[in-house]
């Protein structure tokens, strides 16, 4: 799969995630925004030096990662432990993506809960080995809010 095909697939995944997350953010009364997708090498070196990233090889460098932030309704506080991060992770990982809140990402007791990135092997497994056919695949993802609505 070419980088352009990966970016197109990542964009479809991100569109699905944001559609879900924006609705849930309204339900929770919080603000949600996309902080960063593509990052230059110099900016990556800066975040590594600041200690907010652990690698110089981030998928942000190729536009295959995104940071999504949840803030309080008054915009005064970032809500790093909000349960919406976990709900978004179910959607993202369910589509074959990789989430910075997964246990293998933990460093010094911290996980990168706002980080979502493309994972080709997981994604192809999710798609059933198809090179690039996402037309109906998103309907298979179980979203926690839909389960709750269906049971009412």
Secondary structure, DSSP 8 states (H G I E B T S, - for coil): --HHHHHHHHHHHHHHHHHHHHHHHHHHT-EEEEEES---HHHHHHHHHHTS-S-SS-GGGGT-EEEEEEE-TTSS-B-TT-HHHHHHHHHHHHTT-EETTSGGG-BTTB--TTEEE--HHHHHHHTTT-SS--TTGGGG---HHHHHHHH-
